[in-house]
Amino acid sequence: MKISIFGLGYVGTVTAACLARDGQEVIGVDVNPEKVALVGAGKSPIIEPQLGKLLAEGVATKRIQATTDAEAAVMASDISLISVGTPSTERGETDLSYVFNVCKEIGTAIKHKTAPHVVVLRSTVPPGTLERCQALLTDTLGIKAVHLAFNPEFLREGSAIRDYDAPAYTIIGTEDPIAEAAVRQMYATVNAPIIVAKPAVAEMVKFVANTWHAAKISFANEIGRIAKAFDIDGRDVMNIIVQDTKLNVSPTYMRPGFAFGGSCLPKDLRALLYCARTMDVPVPLLNAIPTTNQLQIDLAAQAILRSGARRIAVLGLAFKSGTDDLRESPAVLLVKHLLGEGCEVKIYDKAVEEAWLVGTNLAYIQRNIPHFQALLMEEPQQALAGAELVVVTYNTAEFRQVLLESAQGIKILDLAGIFTEPIEALEYQGLAW
């Protein structure tokens, strides 16, 4: 198949690399010429394990191209995937302007085609969006047929390629047999059950999945807080809870730790809450999730300030390990708070330090910490030098080793559960255990 992918962010770039690896011809399309140049040169615009290697191989075999020319990409492909951003507005509504703009571009190009064309929406959108895309394309094309499907992705940053290769299922939201057949063919090498659903159902599933993940993280954090009040390690409690895979579903996310963040969970939770408000559906538990998540960040800041430390080393700035994504990262908000309190902060995050930060990722960090690059250290020892307190925001083997090799007596505030037991040589405190 020849596939054009609109949007070279996390989802679009990973999808392009994996499809090319599996034998498809891919044309990546983006309005950002810097991203296009990087992908076209076989370089990844983001930090993601194995992605750079797959992109380089795809470009070397001529299975991956990149362009800013939307019409040329559509004309040279059989199927177009839309993977552009759907950010939140100030009131939590999903901004669909990028999706609709791409639909218009695709529709304009299809006018000049004689062969059938399939459009697959991959961006996370509220129910009814594919129907609106269909109406928009129909208005553009008149009686000319176009075949649409919604295909949600479940790729976690830091393990996206592994998730692409082994998903729980592949969902095809469509009632169009031609679109369904095209998506089935596109994922022919992916070993996963295929679920065909009505588009609105498939669109809703993605929102609910990410809201559930956000709820699990918040639930585990609240349990950790209550347990600590009884001098109980909340991790011990949750380790038993997650062993019930019959009723408690899955251990993923069900661990006390730091707040959730990133480009998906906060945005999709806000969107679902907006949907509930507009439909006058009361959702007190879901409404509490953003509050309890922000409280986890506030409690971390309070613990740091109560310690009396003013020179702080922060290990981890991205919202999780294995990625350079800073969007809505709780670590960014924590550092911003500390700087506002007059603390001196030095940060070590290898992925962020090495990354080409572009687009909304760069805009977010510049908006919150304009001089963040001056705070980033190339080596962890540089961040720890002179620090009165080390704050760990996510759990990696590298961070664990750095702390074990650090000066005896150093103070540590662990927000991520990096040690299962306190280290005698270190002055160690956990946020929720």
Secondary structure, DSSP 8 states (H G I E B T S, - for coil): -EEEEE--SHHHHHHHHHHHHTT-EEEEE-S-HHHHHHHHTT--SS--TTHHHHHHHHHHTT-EEEES-HHHHHHT-SEEEE-----B-TTS-B--HHHHHHHHHHHHHHTT-SS--EEEE-S---TTHHHHHHHHHHHHHTT---EEEE------TTSHHHHHHS-S-EEEE-S-HHHHHHHHHHTTT--S-EEEE-HHHHHHHHHHHHHHHHHHHHHHHHHHHHHHHTT--HHHHHHHHTT-TTTS---TT-S--S---SSSHHHHHHHHHHHHHHTT---HHHHHHHHHHHHHHHHHHHHHHHTT--EEEEE--SSSTT----TT-HHHHHHHHHHHTT-EEEEE-HHHHHS---HHHHHHHHHH-TTHHHHB-SSHHHHHTT-SEEEE-S--HHHHHHHHTS-TT-EEEESS---SS--TTSEEEES--
